[in-house]
Structures are given as structure tokens and as C-alpha cells.
Amino acid sequence: MSAILSADDLNDFISPGVACIKPVETLPLQKPTPSSNPYEVTTEETVHAENPPPAQISLTDCLACSGCVTSAEAVLVSLQSHSEVLETVGRCRELRPEWLGGAESEGNGMVNGQGDGIEEKIFIASISPQTRASLAATYGVSEREAGHMIDQLLSGPYGLRAGGAHGSGFTWVLDTNVMREACLVAAADEAQQVLDDRNAGLKRPVLTSACPGWVCYAEKTHPHVLPHMSKLKSPQAMTGTLVKSVLARKYGISPEKIWHMAVMPCFDKKLEASRIELTSHAWAGEEADRVRDVDCVITARELLMLAESRNISFPCLPRTTLSTIFRPPFPDPAINRLLFPPTRKPKRSTASFEPSAIGTSDGYLHHILLTQQSRHASSTIKVHRGRNADVSDYSVLSAEGVEVFRAARYYGFRNIQNLVRRLKPAKASRMPGATRRPGGGGLRKPAGGGETEYAYVEVMACPGGCTNGGGQIKVGDVMTLRQGGTGMSNGGDQEVVPAQKEWLARVDEAYWSAESEDDLGDDGDGVDEDGDHDMMNVMLSNSHANEHANDSHVNGEDTGDVIDGIDRGRVKAFFDHWADVTGVEIEKLVFTTFRAVESDVGKTKPVGDMERVAGLAVQVGGGW
């Protein structure tokens, strides 16, 4: 990875470095054409007469090589695209075990070369709210209606099931907002543990790790920030771990037969899915083959390409709820009620915060601030605007006006560079008699206070947050996409193309459109008094969960806390249930690890064992 970060003025994304050596390494050696004359001299022209085959770079190569930083748009990729989705869905028959109500079961002799030899898989998709917002703004519908259209495309009778060799589709289409709530509760607990010095593995301030572009950048250029990185998995990764671990551990379905696709707002999510830490070895052990928790990641634009490749008009798809005929229940009743609640609820409270202050990047900072505020009676949250719209400072003030918690938001790589620079430990002076700066060379503190006082920092690579991801639909493509279908609202084809800033505001507005009461009123059954999903009666059917709920305090916290519409006790009961049905420790299911990637570009290749032993022998006075 290049130490110098290049970013243009339009999107602030990272461009690939020129030091990438993977294409050179993968080219096969060129051999001269055989000749019948053994005394013929081979010339350079003869060796290079044939054009070498083009080199291909996979996303795994990009993670292993530290020669460049990439947003993955400029990387030559052969996997994790809409073509890969079409190929897999077209090649494989949809697996319908007995508990899914299908006519075929896993043991029907259709797999592993038996029967008709057609491979079978359970197809599962998870959709991010930012993707739905991008499509909603494009076609002038609500975020919720866009979600229904995606469901119809992936699982409905007018979508993928209408074509293909086997009529396969996605058995379940999940909303990542479900796992987002679990991530928020875990993130708040993680931040509190660091505050209380109960988490020896993390240092203050805790830095968000849900953005894979930021994680890749930190691992390859600033490993000194890794002790600050949150170990929590992102909603994408946790969703993949949930569905595969439960189906494999409780229902005996091999992870290879479960194909999980995520639709995300940025290309760097493809890099996250390729991480070796996010595979079945993390929760199932290393005895079996390594299988990714997320098999493929596509973006909003690629989702539309998926529909176009099957001659499906996305804007003409029904905007209504998918029939239960095409969405069987998840086999575990408790998890089914979690994944498919009887009604949708607001993603977060906007009573005391403007949406712009909460952000469109899943709200980690917002939820942690509200959690800290709940721990201090009559406290208030004060917001300080930074040098630009992507930098903000937040303080939780006690009733007496004393600052009890401080956090910040840093979006965009230009701002991130300032953050990591200030977090870099100070170097000790080599001058004779010099003394170290007070604090033992800890975090650099800018004038007027800074990151040394922060307990938590929400870091995102994209300016403006996740709704501005590189995989979102661009403003220049909107008119072309609208002309490809009918039923457009907001003026249809006559609408003037908005400017980029205005377009991002529309996407953000669509992101929050699911918060309106009008959009939530058509299926309000199952909502309890606090506005949360009434999942407790199912989640607590597990005996361990009952014990958990009956205890009035867990880790010193009231299990009945409802913060920002999220019941912490219910989320923790879900974690306990998840661990029970899989037999895996919750730490292996929820948390991950990061590692420093040292650049080897321009360096000599590591020597072999023979050369290394010889070198050591010379150093000690011996030799061969």
C-alpha cells in the first residue's frame, strides 16, 4: 500500500497504487517455440512473439498484497459481481430441505454427484438500508417500497425465479437492520468496558471497524491504530455468521451448501467478505474446509445489472410485501421472529436529534451517546461542529455540566489522515539529556484538546457516510435508469437532473423515509408498548434466556433498558440463544480480529531455509 494517499475532489475515494506487482507475478513464464534445429540460437524476439495471457487479480490478492490501496472499482475482479450471482443461481438448484416444506430434502441423493448431479444450495440475501435508499431515490419510492421490490426480484415469481435453468431464487431476503441493532448493543458494551478498563485488548479511543475501506487502510498504512480498532463484526459479517452457523450447527446443513449474498453500498464490502478471519474456521474450527460467511457482495448498481441481465424491469416489480409462499419461515422460531418481525420500527429515534446529526452509517456513535446518557441521570449531549461537515465532536454533560463522555466522528480519508496522525505515538528523542513528553509518548494532543480525551470515534471512509458509498447509484445514471421503466413518480422523465449535493440529500431523505408513522401503519401488529418488536416471548423460550431475563441486572445493567427503541435485554437474550443453539462461544460469533499488513513491494523476496541457516552460521563465525 502506498504511504501517500491520493484522493480527488469529487468523491475522496482511494485510487490504486502503481506499485501493484500481482499482474507481473502471475504471468506465466514465456518459453521459446520449439525448433527442430538444436543449434538454433533463441533471440529475444522469438521469446516475446506470443502475447501473454492477461493477468487476473482477485479480491483475496488485494488483501494479501500491500502494494496499493483500492476502492475495488479499479481492480480487475472476476468474482463477487452480478455475473457471479447469475452463474451460481443458474447452475445450482435451490435446496429445499424437509423443514422448508419443499418436495426435496437434503438427503434425496441430488448432491455430491448422485442423482442427476445438479448441485443444490440454499440461497440467502441480506440487504443494507443504504442500498434501499439509493434505489428509492432513483425511482421515487419510499425506502420500504424499494425493499419490497428487491424482495420481489430475488425471491418473487416475477424475478429470478421466472428464468434460469432451474427456476432458483433466494429462500430468504434479510434486512441487515436486524443485526445492526445487535451490533449497536455490543458496541455500547465494548465502549463501556474500555471506559472501565475492563477490556485489556482495546485502547482508548475505540475506533469503529464496520467500514472495510478504513480497516484496510489502517492495516496497511497505520498499524499503530489497530489496538484501538473495535473487534466487533459489521452487520454484514454478523448476518452471514448467524445464518450459516445456525443452519450448519443445529440443522446439519454443510456451510458449502449455504450461499449468502449481501447487497451493500460500497465496493470495499467485497474486501471484507474476502477476509480470512470471516470464515467458518472462526466458529466451526479448522477441521472442515474454510467457507466464507459472505460468499458474494454486490452493490445497488450491480443489483440493477442483475435484473437487466434477466430482462427484468426493476421499477415495474411489485411494491408490495412478498407472499409467504415464496418466503418460508426460518427453521428456528426465535431467530425467525428476529429476522422477520411482524412489523418494522424506526431505525432510531429522531425526537432530540436531527437525522444529519445521527448519520446514515448505522448510527454506532449515536447509540453509544444515548447509552452513556442513560447511565447519567439528567445528562445532556452537546455537539461541536468541526472544521468541516464530516468532523464533529460530541460530549455527554452531567446535570452539573461536567463532561463524563466524549466522542467524535471522522468521515472521509482526508479527515481520517488527521485522526491517525494525532493517534500516532510520539517518538523518543535521541538527543542526550532529552526527556520524554508527559504522558509517556501517548496520543498526540492537538491544540485545544483532541483525541486523547475521546472514548469513542466513529470512522467512515466515505464523506457523508455510507449513503455516499462507491457502489450507490450515481446522479448521472438516474435519468437513464428511470427511462428504462414506467410508473416513475416525482415528475418522471421530465425531472431535471439534480446536483451531486442535492442528490445525496435525496438519498439521505429516502434512508429516513422508513421512519415516518404513515409508512409504519399498515401492519402494526406485534408492536409492544415501547414501540419495539414483541420478541421476548419467543426469544425467552430458551431456558438459559429465561434465567437471563429473570435476573434484574446483567453486568450491572438493567435488562429492561430500551435505548433508542432497542431493548438491550432482548438483544442479549438473542446472543445467549444463538450461542446455545450453535454450541459456540458468543465471542467467536460476534467478534473478529485485525492484523498489520507489512508492505513487501520493492523488497527482496524472503530467503529459503537453506539460505537463512547459512546466514546465521556466518554471523556466529561458522559457514559452509
Secondary structure as a PSIPRED ss2 file (coil, helix, strand):
# PSIPRED VFORMAT (PSIPRED V4.0)

   1 M C   1.000  0.000  0.000
   2 S C   1.000  0.000  0.000
   3 A C   1.000  0.000  0.000
   4 I C   1.000  0.000  0.000
   5 L C   1.000  0.000  0.000
   6 S C   1.000  0.000  0.000
   7 A E   0.000  0.000  1.000
   8 D C   1.000  0.000  0.000
   9 D C   1.000  0.000  0.000
  10 L C   1.000  0.000  0.000
  11 N C   1.000  0.000  0.000
  12 D C   1.000  0.000  0.000
  13 F C   1.000  0.000  0.000
  14 I E   0.000  0.000  1.000
  15 S C   1.000  0.000  0.000
  16 P C   1.000  0.000  0.000
  17 G C   1.000  0.000  0.000
  18 V C   1.000  0.000  0.000
  19 A C   1.000  0.000  0.000
  20 C C   1.000  0.000  0.000
  21 I C   1.000  0.000  0.000
  22 K H   0.000  1.000  0.000
  23 P H   0.000  1.000  0.000
  24 V H   0.000  1.000  0.000
  25 E H   0.000  1.000  0.000
  26 T H   0.000  1.000  0.000
  27 L C   1.000  0.000  0.000
  28 P C   1.000  0.000  0.000
  29 L C   1.000  0.000  0.000
  30 Q C   1.000  0.000  0.000
  31 K C   1.000  0.000  0.000
  32 P C   1.000  0.000  0.000
  33 T C   1.000  0.000  0.000
  34 P C   1.000  0.000  0.000
  35 S C   1.000  0.000  0.000
  36 S C   1.000  0.000  0.000
  37 N C   1.000  0.000  0.000
  38 P C   1.000  0.000  0.000
  39 Y C   1.000  0.000  0.000
  40 E C   1.000  0.000  0.000
  41 V C   1.000  0.000  0.000
  42 T C   1.000  0.000  0.000
  43 T C   1.000  0.000  0.000
  44 E H   0.000  1.000  0.000
  45 E H   0.000  1.000  0.000
  46 T H   0.000  1.000  0.000
  47 V H   0.000  1.000  0.000
  48 H C   1.000  0.000  0.000
  49 A C   1.000  0.000  0.000
  50 E C   1.000  0.000  0.000
  51 N C   1.000  0.000  0.000
  52 P C   1.000  0.000  0.000
  53 P C   1.000  0.000  0.000
  54 P C   1.000  0.000  0.000
  55 A C   1.000  0.000  0.000
  56 Q C   1.000  0.000  0.000
  57 I C   1.000  0.000  0.000
  58 S C   1.000  0.000  0.000
  59 L H   0.000  1.000  0.000
  60 T H   0.000  1.000  0.000
  61 D H   0.000  1.000  0.000
  62 C H   0.000  1.000  0.000
  63 L H   0.000  1.000  0.000
  64 A H   0.000  1.000  0.000
  65 C C   1.000  0.000  0.000
  66 S C   1.000  0.000  0.000
  67 G C   1.000  0.000  0.000
  68 C C   1.000  0.000  0.000
  69 V C   1.000  0.000  0.000
  70 T C   1.000  0.000  0.000
  71 S C   1.000  0.000  0.000
  72 A C   1.000  0.000  0.000
  73 E C   1.000  0.000  0.000
  74 A C   1.000  0.000  0.000
  75 V C   1.000  0.000  0.000
  76 L C   1.000  0.000  0.000
  77 V C   1.000  0.000  0.000
  78 S C   1.000  0.000  0.000
  79 L C   1.000  0.000  0.000
  80 Q C   1.000  0.000  0.000
  81 S C   1.000  0.000  0.000
  82 H H   0.000  1.000  0.000
  83 S H   0.000  1.000  0.000
  84 E H   0.000  1.000  0.000
  85 V H   0.000  1.000  0.000
  86 L H   0.000  1.000  0.000
  87 E H   0.000  1.000  0.000
  88 T H   0.000  1.000  0.000
  89 V H   0.000  1.000  0.000
  90 G H   0.000  1.000  0.000
  91 R H   0.000  1.000  0.000
  92 C C   1.000  0.000  0.000
  93 R E   0.000  0.000  1.000
  94 E E   0.000  0.000  1.000
  95 L C   1.000  0.000  0.000
  96 R C   1.000  0.000  0.000
  97 P C   1.000  0.000  0.000
  98 E H   0.000  1.000  0.000
  99 W H   0.000  1.000  0.000
 100 L H   0.000  1.000  0.000
 101 G C   1.000  0.000  0.000
 102 G C   1.000  0.000  0.000
 103 A C   1.000  0.000  0.000
 104 E C   1.000  0.000  0.000
 105 S C   1.000  0.000  0.000
 106 E C   1.000  0.000  0.000
 107 G C   1.000  0.000  0.000
 108 N C   1.000  0.000  0.000
 109 G C   1.000  0.000  0.000
 110 M C   1.000  0.000  0.000
 111 V C   1.000  0.000  0.000
 112 N C   1.000  0.000  0.000
 113 G C   1.000  0.000  0.000
 114 Q C   1.000  0.000  0.000
 115 G C   1.000  0.000  0.000
 116 D C   1.000  0.000  0.000
 117 G C   1.000  0.000  0.000
 118 I C   1.000  0.000  0.000
 119 E C   1.000  0.000  0.000
 120 E E   0.000  0.000  1.000
 121 K E   0.000  0.000  1.000
 122 I E   0.000  0.000  1.000
 123 F E   0.000  0.000  1.000
 124 I E   0.000  0.000  1.000
 125 A E   0.000  0.000  1.000
 126 S E   0.000  0.000  1.000
 127 I E   0.000  0.000  1.000
 128 S C   1.000  0.000  0.000
 129 P H   0.000  1.000  0.000
 130 Q H   0.000  1.000  0.000
 131 T H   0.000  1.000  0.000
 132 R H   0.000  1.000  0.000
 133 A H   0.000  1.000  0.000
 134 S H   0.000  1.000  0.000
 135 L H   0.000  1.000  0.000
 136 A H   0.000  1.000  0.000
 137 A H   0.000  1.000  0.000
 138 T H   0.000  1.000  0.000
 139 Y H   0.000  1.000  0.000
 140 G C   1.000  0.000  0.000
 141 V C   1.000  0.000  0.000
 142 S C   1.000  0.000  0.000
 143 E H   0.000  1.000  0.000
 144 R H   0.000  1.000  0.000
 145 E H   0.000  1.000  0.000
 146 A H   0.000  1.000  0.000
 147 G H   0.000  1.000  0.000
 148 H H   0.000  1.000  0.000
 149 M H   0.000  1.000  0.000
 150 I H   0.000  1.000  0.000
 151 D H   0.000  1.000  0.000
 152 Q H   0.000  1.000  0.000
 153 L H   0.000  1.000  0.000
 154 L H   0.000  1.000  0.000
 155 S H   0.000  1.000  0.000
 156 G C   1.000  0.000  0.000
 157 P C   1.000  0.000  0.000
 158 Y C   1.000  0.000  0.000
 159 G C   1.000  0.000  0.000
 160 L H   0.000  1.000  0.000
 161 R H   0.000  1.000  0.000
 162 A H   0.000  1.000  0.000
 163 G C   1.000  0.000  0.000
 164 G C   1.000  0.000  0.000
 165 A C   1.000  0.000  0.000
 166 H C   1.000  0.000  0.000
 167 G C   1.000  0.000  0.000
 168 S C   1.000  0.000  0.000
 169 G C   1.000  0.000  0.000
 170 F C   1.000  0.000  0.000
 171 T C   1.000  0.000  0.000
 172 W E   0.000  0.000  1.000
 173 V E   0.000  0.000  1.000
 174 L E   0.000  0.000  1.000
 175 D E   0.000  0.000  1.000
 176 T C   1.000  0.000  0.000
 177 N H   0.000  1.000  0.000
 178 V H   0.000  1.000  0.000
 179 M H   0.000  1.000  0.000
 180 R H   0.000  1.000  0.000
 181 E H   0.000  1.000  0.000
 182 A H   0.000  1.000  0.000
 183 C H   0.000  1.000  0.000
 184 L H   0.000  1.000  0.000
 185 V H   0.000  1.000  0.000
 186 A H   0.000  1.000  0.000
 187 A H   0.000  1.000  0.000
 188 A H   0.000  1.000  0.000
 189 D H   0.000  1.000  0.000
 190 E H   0.000  1.000  0.000
 191 A H   0.000  1.000  0.000
 192 Q H   0.000  1.000  0.000
 193 Q H   0.000  1.000  0.000
 194 V H   0.000  1.000  0.000
 195 L H   0.000  1.000  0.000
 196 D C   1.000  0.000  0.000
 197 D C   1.000  0.000  0.000
 198 R C   1.000  0.000  0.000
 199 N C   1.000  0.000  0.000
 200 A C   1.000  0.000  0.000
 201 G C   1.000  0.000  0.000
 202 L C   1.000  0.000  0.000
 203 K C   1.000  0.000  0.000
 204 R C   1.000  0.000  0.000
 205 P C   1.000  0.000  0.000
 206 V E   0.000  0.000  1.000
 207 L E   0.000  0.000  1.000
 208 T C   1.000  0.000  0.000
 209 S C   1.000  0.000  0.000
 210 A C   1.000  0.000  0.000
 211 C C   1.000  0.000  0.000
 212 P H   0.000  1.000  0.000
 213 G H   0.000  1.000  0.000
 214 W H   0.000  1.000  0.000
 215 V H   0.000  1.000  0.000
 216 C H   0.000  1.000  0.000
 217 Y H   0.000  1.000  0.000
 218 A H   0.000  1.000  0.000
 219 E H   0.000  1.000  0.000
 220 K H   0.000  1.000  0.000
 221 T H   0.000  1.000  0.000
 222 H C   1.000  0.000  0.000
 223 P H   0.000  1.000  0.000
 224 H H   0.000  1.000  0.000
 225 V H   0.000  1.000  0.000
 226 L H   0.000  1.000  0.000
 227 P H   0.000  1.000  0.000
 228 H H   0.000  1.000  0.000
 229 M E   0.000  0.000  1.000
 230 S C   1.000  0.000  0.000
 231 K C   1.000  0.000  0.000
 232 L E   0.000  0.000  1.000
 233 K C   1.000  0.000  0.000
 234 S C   1.000  0.000  0.000
 235 P H   0.000  1.000  0.000
 236 Q H   0.000  1.000  0.000
 237 A H   0.000  1.000  0.000
 238 M H   0.000  1.000  0.000
 239 T H   0.000  1.000  0.000
 240 G H   0.000  1.000  0.000
 241 T H   0.000  1.000  0.000
 242 L H   0.000  1.000  0.000
 243 V H   0.000  1.000  0.000
 244 K H   0.000  1.000  0.000
 245 S H   0.000  1.000  0.000
 246 V H   0.000  1.000  0.000
 247 L H   0.000  1.000  0.000
 248 A H   0.000  1.000  0.000
 249 R H   0.000  1.000  0.000
 250 K H   0.000  1.000  0.000
 251 Y H   0.000  1.000  0.000
 252 G C   1.000  0.000  0.000
 253 I C   1.000  0.000  0.000
 254 S C   1.000  0.000  0.000
 255 P H   0.000  1.000  0.000
 256 E H   0.000  1.000  0.000
 257 K H   0.000  1.000  0.000
 258 I E   0.000  0.000  1.000
 259 W E   0.000  0.000  1.000
 260 H E   0.000  0.000  1.000
 261 M E   0.000  0.000  1.000
 262 A E   0.000  0.000  1.000
 263 V E   0.000  0.000  1.000
 264 M C   1.000  0.000  0.000
 265 P C   1.000  0.000  0.000
 266 C C   1.000  0.000  0.000
 267 F C   1.000  0.000  0.000
 268 D H   0.000  1.000  0.000
 269 K H   0.000  1.000  0.000
 270 K H   0.000  1.000  0.000
 271 L H   0.000  1.000  0.000
 272 E H   0.000  1.000  0.000
 273 A H   0.000  1.000  0.000
 274 S C   1.000  0.000  0.000
 275 R C   1.000  0.000  0.000
 276 I C   1.000  0.000  0.000
 277 E C   1.000  0.000  0.000
 278 L C   1.000  0.000  0.000
 279 T E   0.000  0.000  1.000
 280 S C   1.000  0.000  0.000
 281 H H   0.000  1.000  0.000
 282 A H   0.000  1.000  0.000
 283 W H   0.000  1.000  0.000
 284 A H   0.000  1.000  0.000
 285 G C   1.000  0.000  0.000
 286 E C   1.000  0.000  0.000
 287 E C   1.000  0.000  0.000
 288 A C   1.000  0.000  0.000
 289 D C   1.000  0.000  0.000
 290 R C   1.000  0.000  0.000
 291 V C   1.000  0.000  0.000
 292 R E   0.000  0.000  1.000
 293 D C   1.000  0.000  0.000
 294 V C   1.000  0.000  0.000
 295 D C   1.000  0.000  0.000
 296 C E   0.000  0.000  1.000
 297 V E   0.000  0.000  1.000
 298 I E   0.000  0.000  1.000
 299 T C   1.000  0.000  0.000
 300 A H   0.000  1.000  0.000
 301 R H   0.000  1.000  0.000
 302 E H   0.000  1.000  0.000
 303 L H   0.000  1.000  0.000
 304 L H   0.000  1.000  0.000
 305 M H   0.000  1.000  0.000
 306 L H   0.000  1.000  0.000
 307 A H   0.000  1.000  0.000
 308 E H   0.000  1.000  0.000
 309 S H   0.000  1.000  0.000
 310 R C   1.000  0.000  0.000
 311 N C   1.000  0.000  0.000
 312 I C   1.000  0.000  0.000
 313 S C   1.000  0.000  0.000
 314 F H   0.000  1.000  0.000
 315 P H   0.000  1.000  0.000
 316 C H   0.000  1.000  0.000
 317 L C   1.000  0.000  0.000
 318 P C   1.000  0.000  0.000
 319 R C   1.000  0.000  0.000
 320 T C   1.000  0.000  0.000
 321 T C   1.000  0.000  0.000
 322 L C   1.000  0.000  0.000
 323 S C   1.000  0.000  0.000
 324 T H   0.000  1.000  0.000
 325 I H   0.000  1.000  0.000
 326 F H   0.000  1.000  0.000
 327 R C   1.000  0.000  0.000
 328 P C   1.000  0.000  0.000
 329 P C   1.000  0.000  0.000
 330 F C   1.000  0.000  0.000
 331 P C   1.000  0.000  0.000
 332 D C   1.000  0.000  0.000
 333 P H   0.000  1.000  0.000
 334 A H   0.000  1.000  0.000
 335 I H   0.000  1.000  0.000
 336 N H   0.000  1.000  0.000
 337 R H   0.000  1.000  0.000
 338 L H   0.000  1.000  0.000
 339 L H   0.000  1.000  0.000
 340 F C   1.000  0.000  0.000
 341 P C   1.000  0.000  0.000
 342 P C   1.000  0.000  0.000
 343 T C   1.000  0.000  0.000
 344 R C   1.000  0.000  0.000
 345 K C   1.000  0.000  0.000
 346 P C   1.000  0.000  0.000
 347 K C   1.000  0.000  0.000
 348 R C   1.000  0.000  0.000
 349 S C   1.000  0.000  0.000
 350 T C   1.000  0.000  0.000
 351 A C   1.000  0.000  0.000
 352 S C   1.000  0.000  0.000
 353 F C   1.000  0.000  0.000
 354 E C   1.000  0.000  0.000
 355 P H   0.000  1.000  0.000
 356 S H   0.000  1.000  0.000
 357 A H   0.000  1.000  0.000
 358 I H   0.000  1.000  0.000
 359 G C   1.000  0.000  0.000
 360 T C   1.000  0.000  0.000
 361 S C   1.000  0.000  0.000
 362 D C   1.000  0.000  0.000
 363 G C   1.000  0.000  0.000
 364 Y H   0.000  1.000  0.000
 365 L H   0.000  1.000  0.000
 366 H H   0.000  1.000  0.000
 367 H H   0.000  1.000  0.000
 368 I H   0.000  1.000  0.000
 369 L H   0.000  1.000  0.000
 370 L H   0.000  1.000  0.000
 371 T H   0.000  1.000  0.000
 372 Q H   0.000  1.000  0.000
 373 Q H   0.000  1.000  0.000
 374 S H   0.000  1.000  0.000
 375 R H   0.000  1.000  0.000
 376 H C   1.000  0.000  0.000
 377 A C   1.000  0.000  0.000
 378 S C   1.000  0.000  0.000
 379 S C   1.000  0.000  0.000
 380 T E   0.000  0.000  1.000
 381 I E   0.000  0.000  1.000
 382 K E   0.000  0.000  1.000
 383 V E   0.000  0.000  1.000
 384 H E   0.000  0.000  1.000
 385 R E   0.000  0.000  1.000
 386 G C   1.000  0.000  0.000
 387 R C   1.000  0.000  0.000
 388 N C   1.000  0.000  0.000
 389 A C   1.000  0.000  0.000
 390 D C   1.000  0.000  0.000
 391 V E   0.000  0.000  1.000
 392 S E   0.000  0.000  1.000
 393 D E   0.000  0.000  1.000
 394 Y E   0.000  0.000  1.000
 395 S E   0.000  0.000  1.000
 396 V E   0.000  0.000  1.000
 397 L E   0.000  0.000  1.000
 398 S C   1.000  0.000  0.000
 399 A C   1.000  0.000  0.000
 400 E C   1.000  0.000  0.000
 401 G C   1.000  0.000  0.000
 402 V C   1.000  0.000  0.000
 403 E E   0.000  0.000  1.000
 404 V E   0.000  0.000  1.000
 405 F E   0.000  0.000  1.000
 406 R E   0.000  0.000  1.000
 407 A E   0.000  0.000  1.000
 408 A E   0.000  0.000  1.000
 409 R E   0.000  0.000  1.000
 410 Y E   0.000  0.000  1.000
 411 Y E   0.000  0.000  1.000
 412 G C   1.000  0.000  0.000
 413 F H   0.000  1.000  0.000
 414 R H   0.000  1.000  0.000
 415 N H   0.000  1.000  0.000
 416 I H   0.000  1.000  0.000
 417 Q H   0.000  1.000  0.000
 418 N H   0.000  1.000  0.000
 419 L H   0.000  1.000  0.000
 420 V H   0.000  1.000  0.000
 421 R H   0.000  1.000  0.000
 422 R H   0.000  1.000  0.000
 423 L H   0.000  1.000  0.000
 424 K C   1.000  0.000  0.000
 425 P C   1.000  0.000  0.000
 426 A C   1.000  0.000  0.000
 427 K C   1.000  0.000  0.000
 428 A C   1.000  0.000  0.000
 429 S C   1.000  0.000  0.000
 430 R C   1.000  0.000  0.000
 431 M C   1.000  0.000  0.000
 432 P C   1.000  0.000  0.000
 433 G C   1.000  0.000  0.000
 434 A C   1.000  0.000  0.000
 435 T C   1.000  0.000  0.000
 436 R C   1.000  0.000  0.000
 437 R C   1.000  0.000  0.000
 438 P C   1.000  0.000  0.000
 439 G C   1.000  0.000  0.000
 440 G C   1.000  0.000  0.000
 441 G C   1.000  0.000  0.000
 442 G C   1.000  0.000  0.000
 443 L C   1.000  0.000  0.000
 444 R C   1.000  0.000  0.000
 445 K C   1.000  0.000  0.000
 446 P C   1.000  0.000  0.000
 447 A C   1.000  0.000  0.000
 448 G C   1.000  0.000  0.000
 449 G C   1.000  0.000  0.000
 450 G C   1.000  0.000  0.000
 451 E H   0.000  1.000  0.000
 452 T H   0.000  1.000  0.000
 453 E H   0.000  1.000  0.000
 454 Y C   1.000  0.000  0.000
 455 A C   1.000  0.000  0.000
 456 Y E   0.000  0.000  1.000
 457 V E   0.000  0.000  1.000
 458 E E   0.000  0.000  1.000
 459 V E   0.000  0.000  1.000
 460 M E   0.000  0.000  1.000
 461 A C   1.000  0.000  0.000
 462 C C   1.000  0.000  0.000
 463 P C   1.000  0.000  0.000
 464 G C   1.000  0.000  0.000
 465 G C   1.000  0.000  0.000
 466 C H   0.000  1.000  0.000
 467 T H   0.000  1.000  0.000
 468 N H   0.000  1.000  0.000
 469 G C   1.000  0.000  0.000
 470 G C   1.000  0.000  0.000
 471 G C   1.000  0.000  0.000
 472 Q C   1.000  0.000  0.000
 473 I C   1.000  0.000  0.000
 474 K C   1.000  0.000  0.000
 475 V H   0.000  1.000  0.000
 476 G H   0.000  1.000  0.000
 477 D H   0.000  1.000  0.000
 478 V H   0.000  1.000  0.000
 479 M H   0.000  1.000  0.000
 480 T H   0.000  1.000  0.000
 481 L H   0.000  1.000  0.000
 482 R H   0.000  1.000  0.000
 483 Q H   0.000  1.000  0.000
 484 G C   1.000  0.000  0.000
 485 G C   1.000  0.000  0.000
 486 T C   1.000  0.000  0.000
 487 G C   1.000  0.000  0.000
 488 M C   1.000  0.000  0.000
 489 S C   1.000  0.000  0.000
 490 N C   1.000  0.000  0.000
 491 G C   1.000  0.000  0.000
 492 G H   0.000  1.000  0.000
 493 D H   0.000  1.000  0.000
 494 Q H   0.000  1.000  0.000
 495 E C   1.000  0.000  0.000
 496 V C   1.000  0.000  0.000
 497 V C   1.000  0.000  0.000
 498 P C   1.000  0.000  0.000
 499 A C   1.000  0.000  0.000
 500 Q H   0.000  1.000  0.000
 501 K H   0.000  1.000  0.000
 502 E H   0.000  1.000  0.000
 503 W H   0.000  1.000  0.000
 504 L H   0.000  1.000  0.000
 505 A H   0.000  1.000  0.000
 506 R H   0.000  1.000  0.000
 507 V H   0.000  1.000  0.000
 508 D H   0.000  1.000  0.000
 509 E H   0.000  1.000  0.000
 510 A H   0.000  1.000  0.000
 511 Y H   0.000  1.000  0.000
 512 W C   1.000  0.000  0.000
 513 S H   0.000  1.000  0.000
 514 A H   0.000  1.000  0.000
 515 E H   0.000  1.000  0.000
 516 S C   1.000  0.000  0.000
 517 E H   0.000  1.000  0.000
 518 D H   0.000  1.000  0.000
 519 D H   0.000  1.000  0.000
 520 L H   0.000  1.000  0.000
 521 G C   1.000  0.000  0.000
 522 D C   1.000  0.000  0.000
 523 D C   1.000  0.000  0.000
 524 G C   1.000  0.000  0.000
 525 D C   1.000  0.000  0.000
 526 G C   1.000  0.000  0.000
 527 V E   0.000  0.000  1.000
 528 D C   1.000  0.000  0.000
 529 E C   1.000  0.000  0.000
 530 D C   1.000  0.000  0.000
 531 G C   1.000  0.000  0.000
 532 D C   1.000  0.000  0.000
 533 H E   0.000  0.000  1.000
 534 D C   1.000  0.000  0.000
 535 M C   1.000  0.000  0.000
 536 M H   0.000  1.000  0.000
 537 N H   0.000  1.000  0.000
 538 V H   0.000  1.000  0.000
 539 M H   0.000  1.000  0.000
 540 L C   1.000  0.000  0.000
 541 S C   1.000  0.000  0.000
 542 N C   1.000  0.000  0.000
 543 S H   0.000  1.000  0.000
 544 H H   0.000  1.000  0.000
 545 A H   0.000  1.000  0.000
 546 N H   0.000  1.000  0.000
 547 E H   0.000  1.000  0.000
 548 H H   0.000  1.000  0.000
 549 A H   0.000  1.000  0.000
 550 N H   0.000  1.000  0.000
 551 D C   1.000  0.000  0.000
 552 S C   1.000  0.000  0.000
 553 H E   0.000  0.000  1.000
 554 V E   0.000  0.000  1.000
 555 N C   1.000  0.000  0.000
 556 G C   1.000  0.000  0.000
 557 E E   0.000  0.000  1.000
 558 D E   0.000  0.000  1.000
 559 T C   1.000  0.000  0.000
 560 G C   1.000  0.000  0.000
 561 D C   1.000  0.000  0.000
 562 V E   0.000  0.000  1.000
 563 I E   0.000  0.000  1.000
 564 D C   1.000  0.000  0.000
 565 G C   1.000  0.000  0.000
 566 I E   0.000  0.000  1.000
 567 D E   0.000  0.000  1.000
 568 R H   0.000  1.000  0.000
 569 G H   0.000  1.000  0.000
 570 R H   0.000  1.000  0.000
 571 V H   0.000  1.000  0.000
 572 K H   0.000  1.000  0.000
 573 A H   0.000  1.000  0.000
 574 F H   0.000  1.000  0.000
 575 F H   0.000  1.000  0.000
 576 D H   0.000  1.000  0.000
 577 H H   0.000  1.000  0.000
 578 W H   0.000  1.000  0.000
 579 A H   0.000  1.000  0.000
 580 D H   0.000  1.000  0.000
 581 V H   0.000  1.000  0.000
 582 T H   0.000  1.000  0.000
 583 G C   1.000  0.000  0.000
 584 V C   1.000  0.000  0.000
 585 E C   1.000  0.000  0.000
 586 I H   0.000  1.000  0.000
 587 E H   0.000  1.000  0.000
 588 K H   0.000  1.000  0.000
 589 L H   0.000  1.000  0.000
 590 V H   0.000  1.000  0.000
 591 F E   0.000  0.000  1.000
 592 T C   1.000  0.000  0.000
 593 T C   1.000  0.000  0.000
 594 F C   1.000  0.000  0.000
 595 R C   1.000  0.000  0.000
 596 A C   1.000  0.000  0.000
 597 V C   1.000  0.000  0.000
 598 E C   1.000  0.000  0.000
 599 S C   1.000  0.000  0.000
 600 D C   1.000  0.000  0.000
 601 V C   1.000  0.000  0.000
 602 G C   1.000  0.000  0.000
 603 K C   1.000  0.000  0.000
 604 T C   1.000  0.000  0.000
 605 K C   1.000  0.000  0.000
 606 P C   1.000  0.000  0.000
 607 V C   1.000  0.000  0.000
 608 G C   1.000  0.000  0.000
 609 D H   0.000  1.000  0.000
 610 M H   0.000  1.000  0.000
 611 E H   0.000  1.000  0.000
 612 R H   0.000  1.000  0.000
 613 V H   0.000  1.000  0.000
 614 A H   0.000  1.000  0.000
 615 G H   0.000  1.000  0.000
 616 L H   0.000  1.000  0.000
 617 A H   0.000  1.000  0.000
 618 V H   0.000  1.000  0.000
 619 Q H   0.000  1.000  0.000
 620 V C   1.000  0.000  0.000
 621 G C   1.000  0.000  0.000
 622 G C   1.000  0.000  0.000
 623 G C   1.000  0.000  0.000
 624 W C   1.000  0.000  0.000
